[in-house]
Amino acid sequence: MRIRPATAADIPSIMNLERQSATSGHWTEQQYREVFRNEGVGRLVLVAEDSPVAGSNASPDALPRILGFLVAHHLAPEWELENIVVASPARRKGLGKRLLDALLTAVRKTNSTSVFLEVRDSNAAARTLYEKAGFAQSGRRKAYYTDPAEDAVLYHWILS
């Protein structure tokens, strides 16, 4: 498993993962293309990929599979975690934590002060991940999400 910066070539895989996750933010292909067109301008997109196992039945030309991704926006001196998705078969194996840790490492390198995010109230797995990483609840937005209508819980992580 490897975490690396995403490229525009990863957009189809990112969109495929995102569409499989009811709780993720759903962006258009154009929105993702804009992120890569303005490379280095305030956004960080990371992917977690799993290389084919040597000696397996995978073809020698098999490409690594993207099992997760993260999108964050730098609004100096803060960062906003906009989206994090892990493929269903790869969940509960530490991949979300690894993506989040990679973001927090990048945050420290930019001399930023904090990271904020919002998450569906019902997304217990994500909320547990954020709380274990040191994020603290900082508020709530009533009926923020639609389809279904649901509150957003706000979290904040302060660089110490």
C-alpha positions, 0 to 999 in steps of 0.5 A: 500500500502506498500513499501518493499525490494524485494526478489527473489520470486518477480522476476516473478511479477517484470518481468511481470510488466516490460514487460507491460511497453514499456519505462522500462529497460528490464532485463532477469530473470538471471540478476534479479537472479544475483541481489538477489544472490549478496544480499547487494552488491550495489543494492537496489530493492524495490517493492510496493504491494497492499494487498487484501482488507478485506471483498472483493471477494478476497480469504483468501489466496490471496497474495499481488499484486506487483504494482510497483518496483524500482532498483538502483545501489550504485556506492559510493558515487553515486547511479544510478536509473536503473529502476522504473515501476508502473503498468498501473492501479496504475499510477498517484496515487503517487506510483512512488513518494513513490518508489522514496522517499524510494530510496532517504531515502536509499541514505541519510542513505548511506551518498551518495552524489547524484543519477543519471539516464537516461530516454527516452526523450518522457517519459513525466510522468517520467520526470515530476516525477523526476523534482518534486522530485528535479532532474535536467537535466544534459545532453543528450545522442543522440540516446541512446535508440533503438526500437525506436531510441531516446535520453536519457535525463540525470538527477542528484539529489544532496543531500543537 
